[in-house]
Amino acid sequence: MLIIGYLGALLIGLVLGLIGGGGSILTVPIFVYFLNIDPILATAYSLFVVGITASVGAARNFQNQLVDFKTGIIFAMPAFIGVYIARAYFIEMIPDEIIILSAVLEKGTAIMIFFSFIMLLASYFMISRNNNEIKASTLNFSKIILSVEGLVVGILTGIVGAGGGFLIIPALVLFAKLPMKKAVGTSLMIIAIKSLFGFIGDLENINLIFDWSLLLFFTTLSVIGIYFGIYLTNFIEGKSLKKGFGWFVLIMAFIILFKEIL
């Protein structure tokens, strides 16, 4: 199980490098089910892994002039607020036991079930939406819409620890009118900044005890994966991989639901 978990770290980086999002949706399930990390702590670990890995990817894309800083900041600023609200308030507001239709769910179980629904949403975007064919929006309030989605993605990132690239890239293409490759590079920059911002907030949480050796080794493998992913973009079309990976995420979402409910 440990070996599978570490191979999963490589996969996370590989997918982030190839399609600019999607891979981070697996980080929390890998930590929880293969490395036996508590779900609350796993979301904090995920923020660190995703933040560092995406930073490396963003730096490489910056070298190729595929990062739009102005658009990235418009999206990232409200995302910071969303991450802070989620980590400082929403997580703490979740009770240790939640009663739904006479069923009692522990806090960790409830988070994983919520996470599975986010995975279903991610798989929908990856399977049914071809971002290369999305036409630029003509809405006059595109910056406002981009900021609102930044806030929403920030909140989701804070709760489940995923980068949200599957939501960011369509927004950048639709409302910021960025070309697909520049949207991918800008997405990695946004993911990196807001994920690390969320993790820094977690460092002040005295209830979380970090296993730094595990976290740094896992992150190193993920960074190696993103280098491979960026290299493979020269040979593999991201859009074809994206749909296949979307089906994989869909299956994983149902497996998590089955495991947590039963």
N, C-alpha and C positions, 0 to 999 in steps of 0.2 A: 504493500500500500504506500509505503514511504517513497519507493522508487517511482511509482505511478504519479504520486504527487509532485515529485521533482520534474518528471517529464512534462507534467501539466504546466509547470512554470515556463519551460521552453516554448510550449504551445501558446501560452498567453502572449509572450513577446513576439512570436512568429506571426500571429494573426494581427496584432497591433501594427507591426511593421508592414504587413501586406495591405491591409484595408483601413488602417487608421482608427479602428474601434472594434468592439465585439469581443476581443480576447479577454478583456478585464472582467466580463460578465461571469467568467469561470473561476476567478480568483477566490472568491468567498467559498463556493462549493468545494474547491480543492482543499482549502485550509480546513474546512469543517469535516469533510468526509474521508479525506485521505491522510491528513496530518493531525486530526483529532483536536482542532482548536475550537474553543468556545465561539459561537456565532458573533457575539458582541466584539470580542477581541479580533475575530477574523475580519470584520469590517474595517477595523483600524489597520490591521496588517495589509489589507487590500489597498487602502489609500496610499500607503508607503510604496508598495510594490508597483502599483499602477503609476504613481507620481514619478518615481525614478525612471521607470522604463519608458514612459511617454516623453520624459525630458530628453532622453538619449535620442529617441526618434525625432523629436521636434528639432534638436540641434542638427541632426543630419539633413532634415528637410530645409532648415534655414540655410545651410551651405548651398543648397540647390535653388535658393530663392523661392521656396514653396510655402512660406509662412507669411500671412497677412496680419501684422501686429495690430493695426488699428481696429480691424474687425474682431480680432481675438480679444482685445481688451473690452470692447463693447459687450461681448458675450460673457467674458470672464468676471467682470466686476460684480454683476448681480449674482453670478454663480458662487462667488466667495460668500456673499450674504446667505445664500441658500444653504451652503455647506455648514456655515457657522450655526445657523438656526437649527438645522437638523441634529448636529453633534451636541450642541449645548442644551437644547430643549426637547426636541422630538424623541431622541433616544431615551432620555431620562424620564419622559412622560409615559413611556410604555410600561405598564405594570408588570410585575413578575409573573402574574397569571391573568390570562384573558379568557373570558367566557363567551363563546360563540355558539348559539343554538344548543345550549346545554352541554357543549363540549368545552373542557378546560384545557387551554393551551399554555405551555410555558413560554416565557419571553423569547428564548432562543428559537423555539419551534415557530412562533408567530412571525419572527423576522425571516426565517428561511422560507416560509410559505409566501410571504410578501415578496421575497426575492425571486421566487419561482414565477410569480406573475410578471415581474419586471423582465425576466428572461423570456417569457412568452411574448411580451411587447417587443423585445429586442429581435426575437426570431421573425416576427412579422415584418419589421423594417428590413431585415436582411434578406428575407425570402421574396417578399412581394414588391419591394421598391427598388427600381434600377436607377440609382442616383445619377448615373451618367446621362440619363434621358430626362431628368427633371428640368423643366424650363424655369428660367429666372422669374421670380415674382415681380409684378408691377405695382405692388401695394406701396402707397406713399409712406406708411408707417413701419417700414421694414425694420428700422433700428429699434423701435419700441417692441415689436414682436420678437426680435432677436434677444432683447434684454429680458423679456418675460420668460422666454424659453430657457435662457441662461439661469434664471432664478429657479425654475422648476427642475432643471437638470442638476443644479447644485444641491437642492433638497434631496433628490433621489440619490445622488452620490453620497451625501452625508449619512443617509439611512442604510443603504445596502453596500456601500463601498465600491461600486462600479463606476467606471469613468464616464459612461454615457455617450460614447462616440457614435452609437447607433442613432441617437437623437440629435447630436450636434451637427454631424455631416449634412443631413438633409436640410437643417436650418440654415447652414452656411451657404448651401447651393441655392436654396429657394429665396431667402430673404437678403443675404449679403451678395448674392449673384457671383460667387466665387467659382472658378473652374474646379473640377473634381479633384485634381491632384493638389491644388492649393488648399482646398477644403480639408483634405486629409492631413496635410502638414499643420494647418492652423488648428485643427481639432486636437492633434497631439499636444500642441502648446497649451491649449485650454485645459485639457485633461490633466496635464502635468501640474499646472499652477494650482488649480482648485483641489486636486487630490492631496498635494503636499500641504496646502493650506489647512485642509481638514485634519491631516495627520498631526501637524504641529499643535493643533488644539487638543488632540487626544493625549499628547505628552503630559498635559497638566492634569489628566485624570488619574488620581491616586489608586483607583480601583482596577486599573489595567496594568498588568505586569508583562513586559515585553521580553521575548526570547530573541535577543538580537542576533545570536549566531544563526538561528534558523531563518530569521527574517532576511538577513544580509545574504545568506547563501541562496535562498529562494529568489531574491531580487537579482542576484548576479546571473542566475540561470535565465531569468526572464529577459535581462538586458542582452545576453548572448542571443536569445531567440529573436529579439527585435532586429539585431544586426543581420541575422539570416533572412528575416522577413523583408527588410529593406533591399537586401541583395537580390532576393528572388523576384522582386517587382520587375526586374529586367527580363524575366522569363515567364512569369505567371500573371494573368489578368486578374486583378483584384475582384472584379465584378462576378467572375465565374466562381471563384473561391468563396465569395461572400454568401451566395445562395446555399452552397453546400454546407458551410459552417452554420448558417441560419437553421438548417434542418437539424444539425447536431445540437445546437442550443435548445431547440424546441423539444427534442427527445430528453435532454438533460433536465429541462423544466418539469416535465411529467414524472421523471424518475424522482426528483426532489419532492414533488407533491405526494407521490405514492409513499415514499419513505417517511415523510413527516406525518402524514395523516394516518397511515397504518402502523 
